[in-house]
Amino acid sequence: MNWRAQVQDKLPEAIAMLQRYCRQPSISAQGVGIAETVAMVREMIENLGGECRVLDDCGGNPVVYASFEPGPNGNPNRTLLFYNHYDVQPPEPVEEWTVPPFGAEIVDGKLYARGAADNKGELVARLNAIALLKENGGLPCRVKFLIEGEEEIGSPALPRYLEKYADLFRADACIWEFGGKNQYEQVELVAGIKGMCYLQFWCYGADVDVHSSMGAVLDNAAWRLVHALATLKSADNRILVEGFYDDVVPPTEALKRIADELPVEDLKSLYGLRRPLITGDANPNYALLFEPTMTICGIESGYTGEGSKTVLPKRAQAKVDCRLVPNQDPDDILRKVRRHLDKHGFTDVEVTQINGERAYRSNLDHPFVQMVVDTAKAAYETEVVLHPNSAGTGPMYPFGEFLGMDLPIVSTGCGWWNSRAHAPDESIRVADFERGILHMVLLMERFGADV
Ligand SMILES: [Zn+2]
Protein backbone atom coordinates (compact mmCIF):
# COMPACT_ATOMS: atom_id res chain seq x y z
CA MET A 1 0.00 0.00 0.00
CA ASN A 2 1.34 3.43 -0.94
CA TRP A 3 0.22 5.11 2.22
CA ARG A 4 2.04 8.34 1.44
CA ALA A 5 -0.14 8.90 -1.66
CA GLN A 6 -3.26 7.84 0.23
CA VAL A 7 -2.56 10.39 2.96
CA GLN A 8 -1.94 13.06 0.35
CA ASP A 9 -5.34 12.40 -1.23
CA LYS A 10 -7.00 12.52 2.16
CA LEU A 11 -5.34 15.75 3.23
CA PRO A 12 -7.92 18.33 2.05
CA GLU A 13 -10.68 16.44 3.87
CA ALA A 14 -8.54 16.14 7.00
CA ILE A 15 -7.73 19.86 6.97
CA ALA A 16 -11.39 20.78 6.57
CA MET A 17 -12.20 18.59 9.57
CA LEU A 18 -9.44 20.19 11.61
CA GLN A 19 -10.55 23.72 10.69
CA ARG A 20 -14.10 22.99 11.73
CA TYR A 21 -12.90 21.49 15.03
CA CYS A 22 -10.54 24.41 15.74
CA ARG A 23 -13.26 26.97 15.02
CA GLN A 24 -15.25 25.55 17.90
CA PRO A 25 -13.88 27.15 21.10
CA SER A 26 -13.52 24.72 24.03
CA ILE A 27 -11.95 26.67 26.87
CA SER A 28 -12.04 24.62 30.04
CA ALA A 29 -10.68 27.43 32.24
CA GLN A 30 -13.64 29.61 31.25
CA GLY A 31 -16.26 26.92 30.69
CA VAL A 32 -16.72 27.99 27.07
CA GLY A 33 -18.09 25.66 24.38
CA ILE A 34 -17.68 22.38 26.26
CA ALA A 35 -21.04 20.77 25.39
CA GLU A 36 -20.80 21.85 21.74
CA THR A 37 -17.30 20.42 21.47
CA VAL A 38 -18.28 17.10 23.04
CA ALA A 39 -21.11 16.83 20.50
CA MET A 40 -18.67 17.53 17.69
CA VAL A 41 -16.17 14.94 18.92
CA ARG A 42 -18.94 12.36 19.17
CA GLU A 43 -20.07 13.18 15.64
CA MET A 44 -16.52 12.82 14.27
CA ILE A 45 -16.17 9.40 15.91
CA GLU A 46 -19.57 8.11 14.85
CA ASN A 47 -19.06 9.34 11.28
CA LEU A 48 -16.07 7.01 11.17
CA GLY A 49 -18.11 4.09 12.43
CA GLY A 50 -16.71 4.16 15.94
CA GLU A 51 -18.63 3.44 19.11
CA CYS A 52 -18.81 6.50 21.32
CA ARG A 53 -19.78 6.96 24.96
CA VAL A 54 -19.84 10.30 26.75
CA LEU A 55 -18.95 9.64 30.37
CA ASP A 56 -20.07 12.32 32.79
CA ASP A 57 -20.79 10.63 36.10
CA CYS A 58 -17.51 11.35 37.89
CA GLY A 59 -17.68 15.14 37.85
CA GLY A 60 -15.96 17.77 35.74
CA ASN A 61 -16.24 18.07 31.98
CA PRO A 62 -17.29 14.86 30.20
CA VAL A 63 -14.74 12.27 29.16
CA VAL A 64 -15.33 10.84 25.69
CA TYR A 65 -14.68 7.12 25.19
CA ALA A 66 -14.42 5.80 21.67
CA SER A 67 -13.75 2.34 20.33
CA PHE A 68 -13.04 1.08 16.82
CA GLU A 69 -13.17 -2.62 16.03
CA PRO A 70 -10.42 -4.32 14.03
CA GLY A 71 -11.17 -5.11 10.39
CA PRO A 72 -11.61 -8.68 9.04
CA ASN A 73 -7.82 -9.18 8.86
CA GLY A 74 -7.11 -7.16 11.98
CA ASN A 75 -5.87 -8.47 15.28
CA PRO A 76 -8.59 -8.38 17.95
CA ASN A 77 -6.07 -9.19 20.67
CA ARG A 78 -4.12 -5.99 20.28
CA THR A 79 -5.60 -2.78 21.66
CA LEU A 80 -4.06 0.63 21.17
CA LEU A 81 -5.32 3.48 23.34
CA PHE A 82 -5.07 7.10 22.23
CA TYR A 83 -5.18 9.82 24.86
CA ASN A 84 -6.32 13.26 23.70
CA HIS A 85 -8.04 16.29 25.18
CA TYR A 86 -10.67 18.44 23.51
CA ASP A 87 -10.18 21.46 25.75
CA VAL A 88 -7.83 24.33 24.96
CA GLN A 89 -6.18 27.17 26.84
CA PRO A 90 -7.83 30.62 26.84
CA PRO A 91 -6.78 32.67 23.78
CA GLU A 92 -5.86 35.74 25.82
CA PRO A 93 -4.15 38.11 25.19
CA VAL A 94 -6.26 38.18 22.01
CA GLU A 95 -4.73 41.47 20.81
CA GLU A 96 -1.36 39.73 20.43
CA TRP A 97 -2.69 37.32 17.81
CA THR A 98 -2.01 38.28 14.19
CA VAL A 99 -5.00 36.15 13.08
CA PRO A 100 -8.28 35.36 14.88
CA PRO A 101 -7.59 32.67 17.53
CA PHE A 102 -10.60 30.59 16.45
CA GLY A 103 -10.39 31.35 12.73
CA ALA A 104 -8.24 28.31 11.80
CA GLU A 105 -6.78 30.29 8.91
CA ILE A 106 -4.00 28.76 6.84
CA VAL A 107 -1.16 31.20 6.16
CA ASP A 108 2.12 30.15 4.53
CA GLY A 109 1.46 26.47 5.09
CA LYS A 110 0.57 26.90 8.76
CA LEU A 111 -2.82 26.47 10.33
CA TYR A 112 -3.28 29.02 13.12
CA ALA A 113 -5.72 28.43 15.96
CA ARG A 114 -5.87 28.10 19.69
CA GLY A 115 -5.69 24.34 20.12
CA ALA A 116 -4.21 23.57 16.67
CA ALA A 117 -1.05 22.17 18.26
CA ASP A 118 -2.46 21.45 21.69
CA ASN A 119 -4.31 19.18 21.05
CA LYS A 120 -6.81 19.32 18.21
CA GLY A 121 -4.37 18.62 15.38
CA GLU A 122 -3.36 15.32 16.97
CA LEU A 123 -6.91 14.05 17.42
CA VAL A 124 -7.86 14.87 13.84
CA ALA A 125 -4.65 13.28 12.51
CA ARG A 126 -5.41 10.09 14.43
CA LEU A 127 -9.02 9.97 13.29
CA ASN A 128 -7.96 10.42 9.68
CA ALA A 129 -5.41 7.63 10.01
CA ILE A 130 -8.26 5.41 11.20
CA ALA A 131 -10.43 6.54 8.28
CA LEU A 132 -7.69 5.63 5.81
CA LEU A 133 -7.09 2.21 7.32
CA LYS A 134 -10.82 1.50 7.37
CA GLU A 135 -11.15 2.52 3.72
CA ASN A 136 -8.29 0.17 2.83
CA GLY A 137 -9.21 -3.17 4.31
CA GLY A 138 -9.99 -2.32 7.92
CA LEU A 139 -8.15 -1.54 11.11
CA PRO A 140 -5.17 -3.77 11.89
CA CYS A 141 -5.92 -3.69 15.63
CA ARG A 142 -8.54 -2.56 18.12
CA VAL A 143 -8.36 1.17 18.82
CA LYS A 144 -9.71 3.08 21.78
CA PHE A 145 -9.70 6.75 22.66
CA LEU A 146 -9.89 8.60 25.91
CA ILE A 147 -10.60 12.24 25.10
CA GLU A 148 -10.95 14.42 28.14
CA GLY A 149 -11.98 18.05 28.58
CA GLU A 150 -9.93 19.29 31.52
CA GLU A 151 -6.31 18.67 30.58
CA GLU A 152 -5.57 22.39 30.44
CA ILE A 153 -6.79 22.86 34.01
CA GLY A 154 -4.90 19.92 35.47
CA SER A 155 -7.29 17.00 34.74
CA PRO A 156 -8.86 17.06 38.22
CA ALA A 157 -11.59 14.50 37.47
CA LEU A 158 -9.67 12.21 35.13
CA PRO A 159 -8.30 9.81 37.78
CA ARG A 160 -11.88 9.11 38.92
CA TYR A 161 -12.95 8.21 35.37
CA LEU A 162 -9.88 6.03 34.89
CA GLU A 163 -10.53 4.23 38.14
CA LYS A 164 -14.22 3.65 37.46
CA TYR A 165 -13.85 2.77 33.78
CA ALA A 166 -10.49 0.99 33.91
CA ASP A 167 -11.94 -2.07 32.11
CA LEU A 168 -13.31 0.10 29.32
CA PHE A 169 -9.98 1.81 28.69
CA ARG A 170 -7.73 -1.25 29.16
CA ALA A 171 -5.12 -1.47 26.39
CA ASP A 172 -1.75 -2.97 25.49
CA ALA A 173 -0.12 0.37 24.76
CA CYS A 174 -0.96 4.04 24.70
CA ILE A 175 -0.16 6.96 22.44
CA TRP A 176 -0.13 10.21 24.39
CA GLU A 177 -1.54 13.51 23.23
CA PHE A 178 1.29 15.83 22.15
CA GLY A 179 4.59 16.13 20.32
CA GLY A 180 6.32 17.63 17.36
CA LYS A 181 9.58 18.72 15.81
CA ASN A 182 12.33 20.59 17.61
CA GLN A 183 14.55 23.44 16.41
CA TYR A 184 16.68 20.97 14.46
CA GLU A 185 13.60 19.59 12.68
CA GLN A 186 13.99 16.29 14.49
CA VAL A 187 10.82 14.52 15.58
CA GLU A 188 10.70 14.41 19.37
CA LEU A 189 8.96 11.53 21.11
CA VAL A 190 8.56 11.31 24.85
CA ALA A 191 7.96 8.22 26.95
CA GLY A 192 7.05 9.87 30.22
CA ILE A 193 6.15 13.05 31.94
CA LYS A 194 7.08 15.13 34.96
CA GLY A 195 4.66 15.58 37.83
CA MET A 196 3.37 18.80 39.30
CA CYS A 197 2.73 20.39 42.63
CA TYR A 198 1.09 23.76 41.94
CA LEU A 199 1.09 26.01 44.97
CA GLN A 200 -0.63 29.25 45.81
CA PHE A 201 0.80 31.51 48.50
CA TRP A 202 -1.17 34.21 50.28
CA CYS A 203 -0.03 36.82 52.74
CA TYR A 204 -2.28 39.34 54.51
CA GLY A 205 -0.79 42.30 56.36
CA ALA A 206 -3.84 44.39 57.27
CA ASP A 207 -7.59 44.75 56.69
CA VAL A 208 -7.06 47.70 54.34
CA ASP A 209 -4.39 49.20 52.10
CA VAL A 210 -2.51 51.88 54.07
CA HIS A 211 -0.79 55.18 53.15
CA SER A 212 2.81 54.19 52.47
CA SER A 213 4.14 56.80 54.91
CA MET A 214 3.15 54.18 57.49
CA GLY A 215 5.85 51.97 55.98
CA ALA A 216 8.00 53.53 58.68
CA VAL A 217 6.32 51.29 61.22
CA LEU A 218 4.07 48.75 59.47
CA ASP A 219 5.11 45.46 57.95
CA ASN A 220 4.03 44.96 54.38
CA ALA A 221 2.38 41.94 52.81
CA ALA A 222 4.44 42.25 49.64
CA TRP A 223 7.79 42.31 51.45
CA ARG A 224 6.64 39.54 53.74
CA LEU A 225 5.77 37.27 50.83
CA VAL A 226 8.96 38.10 48.97
CA HIS A 227 11.01 37.19 52.06
CA ALA A 228 9.10 33.94 52.49
CA LEU A 229 9.58 32.99 48.83
CA ALA A 230 13.27 33.85 49.01
CA THR A 231 13.77 31.13 51.63
CA LEU A 232 12.46 28.46 49.24
CA LYS A 233 15.24 28.52 46.68
CA SER A 234 18.86 29.59 46.66
CA ALA A 235 20.33 32.03 44.15
CA ASP A 236 22.30 29.13 42.67
CA ASN A 237 19.20 27.09 41.86
CA ARG A 238 18.94 24.71 44.81
CA ILE A 239 15.48 24.18 46.29
CA LEU A 240 15.93 24.75 50.00
CA VAL A 241 12.72 23.17 51.29
CA GLU A 242 13.86 20.52 53.77
CA GLY A 243 13.42 17.02 52.29
CA PHE A 244 12.38 18.27 48.85
CA TYR A 245 14.86 15.97 47.09
CA ASP A 246 14.41 12.97 49.44
CA ASP A 247 12.42 10.83 46.99
CA VAL A 248 14.30 11.76 43.83
CA VAL A 249 15.83 8.65 42.29
CA PRO A 250 19.12 9.43 40.52
CA PRO A 251 19.09 8.60 36.79
CA THR A 252 20.60 5.28 35.73
CA GLU A 253 23.68 5.21 33.52
CA ALA A 254 21.46 4.28 30.55
CA LEU A 255 19.25 7.31 31.13
CA LYS A 256 22.27 9.56 31.50
CA ARG A 257 23.58 8.30 28.19
CA ILE A 258 20.29 9.22 26.54
CA ALA A 259 20.50 12.71 28.05
CA ASP A 260 24.05 13.10 26.72
CA GLU A 261 22.98 12.07 23.23
CA LEU A 262 19.90 14.27 23.00
CA PRO A 263 20.40 17.57 21.18
CA VAL A 264 20.84 20.68 23.31
CA GLU A 265 18.40 23.34 22.20
CA ASP A 266 19.59 26.88 21.68
CA LEU A 267 17.33 28.33 24.35
CA LYS A 268 19.09 31.69 24.25
CA SER A 269 17.96 32.49 20.74
CA LEU A 270 14.65 30.64 21.05
CA TYR A 271 13.49 32.82 23.94
CA GLY A 272 15.72 35.88 23.61
CA LEU A 273 17.19 35.19 27.06
CA ARG A 274 18.66 38.11 29.02
CA ARG A 275 20.32 35.86 31.62
CA PRO A 276 22.49 32.74 31.42
CA LEU A 277 20.92 29.34 32.14
CA ILE A 278 20.50 28.59 35.85
CA THR A 279 22.11 25.20 35.26
CA GLY A 280 25.47 26.88 34.51
CA ASP A 281 27.84 24.79 32.43
CA ALA A 282 26.03 21.50 33.05
CA ASN A 283 24.19 19.81 30.17
CA PRO A 284 20.68 21.35 30.49
CA ASN A 285 19.13 18.04 29.40
CA TYR A 286 19.91 16.62 32.85
CA ALA A 287 17.80 19.21 34.62
CA LEU A 288 15.08 19.07 31.98
CA LEU A 289 14.77 15.29 32.25
CA PHE A 290 15.77 14.31 35.76
CA GLU A 291 15.52 17.21 38.20
CA PRO A 292 12.51 18.76 39.91
CA THR A 293 11.92 22.49 39.58
CA MET A 294 10.37 25.30 41.57
CA THR A 295 9.15 28.26 39.52
CA ILE A 296 7.45 31.48 40.55
CA CYS A 297 4.74 31.75 37.89
CA GLY A 298 3.32 35.02 39.13
CA ILE A 299 3.43 37.50 42.00
CA GLU A 300 0.77 40.07 42.61
CA SER A 301 0.43 42.80 45.20
CA GLY A 302 -0.34 46.51 45.53
CA TYR A 303 -0.24 48.96 42.66
CA THR A 304 1.26 48.03 39.29
CA GLY A 305 -0.60 50.54 37.10
CA GLU A 306 0.71 53.60 35.31
CA GLY A 307 2.85 56.17 37.10
CA SER A 308 3.25 56.07 40.87
CA LYS A 309 0.88 55.34 43.69
CA THR A 310 2.31 55.32 47.18
CA VAL A 311 0.54 52.56 48.99
CA LEU A 312 1.28 49.82 51.49
CA PRO A 313 -0.57 46.80 50.16
CA LYS A 314 -2.74 44.81 52.52
CA ARG A 315 -2.19 41.52 50.74
CA ALA A 316 0.12 39.69 48.38
CA GLN A 317 -0.12 36.43 46.50
CA ALA A 318 2.13 34.23 44.44
CA LYS A 319 1.65 31.17 42.28
CA VAL A 320 4.49 28.67 42.25
CA ASP A 321 4.77 25.45 40.29
CA CYS A 322 7.04 22.55 41.15
CA ARG A 323 7.69 20.06 38.37
CA LEU A 324 8.27 16.69 40.01
CA VAL A 325 10.21 13.64 38.91
CA PRO A 326 9.20 9.97 39.31
CA ASN A 327 8.67 8.90 42.91
CA GLN A 328 7.92 12.41 44.28
CA ASP A 329 4.45 12.92 45.75
CA PRO A 330 2.79 16.34 45.38
CA ASP A 331 0.91 16.07 48.69
CA ASP A 332 4.17 15.29 50.43
CA ILE A 333 5.80 18.32 48.79
CA LEU A 334 3.00 20.56 50.05
CA ARG A 335 3.51 19.25 53.59
CA LYS A 336 7.23 19.90 53.34
CA VAL A 337 6.71 23.46 52.08
CA ARG A 338 4.28 24.14 54.94
CA ARG A 339 6.76 22.76 57.46
CA HIS A 340 9.52 24.85 55.89
CA LEU A 341 7.48 28.09 56.15
CA ASP A 342 6.65 27.40 59.78
CA LYS A 343 10.23 26.60 60.64
CA HIS A 344 11.41 29.86 59.07
CA GLY A 345 8.90 31.98 60.95
CA PHE A 346 6.33 32.39 58.20
CA THR A 347 3.38 30.76 59.96
CA ASP A 348 1.21 33.65 58.70
CA VAL A 349 1.96 32.88 55.04
CA GLU A 350 -0.76 30.59 53.71
CA VAL A 351 -0.04 27.94 51.14
CA THR A 352 -2.50 25.69 49.33
CA GLN A 353 -2.11 23.20 46.51
CA ILE A 354 -4.14 24.09 43.42
CA ASN A 355 -3.33 20.85 41.65
CA GLY A 356 -0.99 17.93 41.95
CA GLU A 357 0.09 15.16 39.62
CA ARG A 358 2.74 12.47 39.92
CA ALA A 359 5.39 11.83 37.28
CA TYR A 360 5.41 8.74 35.01
CA ARG A 361 8.09 7.13 32.91
CA SER A 362 7.50 4.14 30.57
CA ASN A 363 9.92 1.25 30.46
CA LEU A 364 12.15 2.31 27.56
CA ASP A 365 12.98 -1.34 26.79
CA HIS A 366 9.35 -2.15 25.94
CA PRO A 367 9.11 -3.07 22.21
CA PHE A 368 6.24 -0.61 21.71
CA VAL A 369 8.58 2.31 22.43
CA GLN A 370 10.92 1.25 19.62
CA MET A 371 7.92 0.64 17.34
CA VAL A 372 6.81 4.26 17.73
CA VAL A 373 10.37 5.43 17.01
CA ASP A 374 10.75 3.25 13.90
CA THR A 375 7.40 4.21 12.39
CA ALA A 376 8.10 7.90 13.09
CA LYS A 377 11.37 7.61 11.16
CA ALA A 378 9.55 5.97 8.25
CA ALA A 379 6.73 8.52 8.22
CA TYR A 380 8.69 11.74 8.71
CA GLU A 381 11.87 10.66 6.90
CA THR A 382 13.91 12.64 9.36
CA GLU A 383 15.83 12.09 12.57
CA VAL A 384 13.79 10.99 15.56
CA VAL A 385 14.84 11.54 19.16
CA LEU A 386 13.28 9.81 22.15
CA HIS A 387 13.09 11.60 25.49
CA PRO A 388 12.70 9.35 28.55
CA ASN A 389 10.20 11.93 29.76
CA SER A 390 8.97 15.36 28.91
CA ALA A 391 10.02 18.35 31.01
CA GLY A 392 6.31 19.17 31.09
CA THR A 393 3.40 17.63 32.93
CA GLY A 394 0.25 15.70 32.16
CA PRO A 395 -2.05 13.15 33.77
CA MET A 396 -0.01 10.11 32.75
CA TYR A 397 0.43 8.65 36.21
CA PRO A 398 -3.25 7.67 36.71
CA PHE A 399 -3.12 5.75 33.41
CA GLY A 400 -0.40 3.62 34.96
CA GLU A 401 -2.09 3.51 38.33
CA PHE A 402 -5.41 2.21 36.97
CA LEU A 403 -4.48 0.51 33.69
CA GLY A 404 -1.20 -1.02 34.85
CA MET A 405 2.16 0.51 35.72
CA ASP A 406 3.72 -1.53 32.89
CA LEU A 407 1.57 0.25 30.25
CA PRO A 408 3.98 1.67 27.67
CA ILE A 409 3.01 5.25 26.89
CA VAL A 410 4.68 7.29 24.16
CA SER A 411 3.76 10.79 23.13
CA THR A 412 3.87 12.01 19.56
CA GLY A 413 2.15 14.78 17.67
CA CYS A 414 2.24 17.24 14.81
CA GLY A 415 3.58 20.38 16.47
CA TRP A 416 6.80 22.19 15.59
CA TRP A 417 9.38 24.16 17.52
CA ASN A 418 7.50 27.44 17.13
CA SER A 419 3.98 26.05 17.67
CA ARG A 420 3.45 28.49 20.56
CA ALA A 421 1.10 26.27 22.51
CA HIS A 422 -0.66 28.30 25.23
CA ALA A 423 0.58 31.54 23.59
CA PRO A 424 -0.73 33.86 20.85
CA ASP A 425 -0.42 32.63 17.23
CA GLU A 426 -0.51 28.92 18.07
CA SER A 427 -0.01 26.93 14.88
CA ILE A 428 0.87 23.65 13.23
CA ARG A 429 2.44 23.22 9.82
CA VAL A 430 0.24 21.43 7.32
CA ALA A 431 3.22 19.33 6.15
CA ASP A 432 3.76 18.03 9.71
CA PHE A 433 0.06 17.30 10.08
CA GLU A 434 0.22 15.22 6.89
CA ARG A 435 3.20 13.23 8.16
CA GLY A 436 1.48 12.89 11.51
CA ILE A 437 -1.44 11.10 9.83
CA LEU A 438 1.00 8.82 8.01
CA HIS A 439 2.85 8.05 11.25
CA MET A 440 -0.35 6.87 12.91
CA VAL A 441 -1.27 4.72 9.90
CA LEU A 442 2.14 3.01 9.93
CA LEU A 443 2.08 2.59 13.69
CA MET A 444 -1.33 0.93 13.79
CA GLU A 445 -0.29 -1.37 10.94
CA ARG A 446 2.87 -2.47 12.80
CA PHE A 447 1.06 -2.70 16.10
CA GLY A 448 -1.63 -5.02 14.74
CA ALA A 449 0.90 -7.23 12.98
CA ASP A 450 3.03 -7.56 16.10
CA VAL A 451 2.02 -10.56 18.18
ZN1 LIG B 1 -1.78 22.48 26.90
Residues whose N, C-alpha, C, O or C-beta is under 5 A from the ligand:
A	BS01	ZN	D118
